[in-house]
Amino acid sequence: MGKFVISLRKNDEYQFNLKAGNGEIILNSEGYTSKASCQNGIESVRKNSTDEARYEHKEAKNGKYYFNLKAGNGQIIGTSEMYESEAGRKTGIASVMKNAPDATVEDTTL
């Protein structure tokens, strides 16, 4: 089962990572100024992760592939790691769709 991990960046912003059952990070958030906003971001990922239309397929300048998960308002709520292939990116999206809805939350800032 996947889990969201909330942490505090060096600039005092909160962020979350979604980790798959094997511990691999499959989605990273932006920085949030408050923990409540970060928790709202997690809920937005849960809500939007099962909708394929919310995934934006991207290719970086270095030729690697990644995706953004967007909320209904078009705002990016999570970005994947870089993948060597389009197939890898597809597998990453499937992993987020599977893990995010029921993922637990671990808060490392407590």
Secondary structure, DSSP 8 states (H G I E B T S, - for coil): --EEEEEE-TTS-EEEEEE-TTS-EEEE---BSSHHHHHHHHHHHHHHTT-GGGEEEEE-TTS-EEEEEE-TTS-EEEE---BSSHHHHHHHHHHHHHHSTT-EEEETT-
